[in-house]
Structure formats: C-alpha cells, structure tokens
C-alpha cells in the first residue's frame, strides 16, 4: 500500500472514530435532554436550559457532524469539531485532578489529538470525502 493511501485510510479512521463519539453525545441531546442539562450545568455553568434548546443544539450538531463525516467545508467543519471537543476537554479540568475516580475523562485527550491531527491534515483527508 502506498504511503499516501495509508495516510488517507488513517485519516478516514480518525474521522469516523471522532464522528461516532460525537454522534453519541449529539443523540444524547435528543434521547436524554435532562442528562444534557446536567452536563451543561455542571461543566459549562449553563443552568435551566430546556429540552427545546437541546433539540436545536442537537440538530445543529448533527448537521455539523454529517458535514464533518463527508468532508464538506473541512476548514470550518473540522475546526468547529476541534473547538467543540477542545471546550469539552478543558471544561472537565476538575476531573483530571482526581484521575483514578475519573479515568474515562482521560479518553478525551487522544480524541483531542485526533481532532487536531484531522484539522492539520485536512487537505490530505480525501478518502470518501466530498470533493
């Protein structure tokens, strides 16, 4: 397999992996808006948001993630996905101070690295993308 092909398959696997994780968080806004409310309150300091707000956020996120998955407007979509995940990762700062009671939060760091890599290599990420 050529080096360029390996890179393209690697970037595709990162893109699909990031999409799957973020899709679950997006679906959570539709399925369990009360859980999303607790997350927004505890990690972002935004209390009292209703389920309608989470439906709107969920729809916007879903559109973003679908565009991200198929590689539309990569500078924008990859950048916004990186930004959203970066905010999520850094807003969990307190959990990192008690690592052995919050081990799952550390999974955010390799995903953040994947988002950074995808953004930096977005021009090389061409496998199954909109051209």
Secondary structure as UniProt FT lines:
FT   HELIX           3..31
FT   HELIX           33..44
FT   HELIX           51..70
FT   TURN            71..73
FT   HELIX           74..91
FT   HELIX           93..96
FT   TURN            97..98
FT   HELIX           99..101
FT   HELIX           103..106
FT   HELIX           107..120
FT   TURN            121..124
FT   TURN            127..128
//
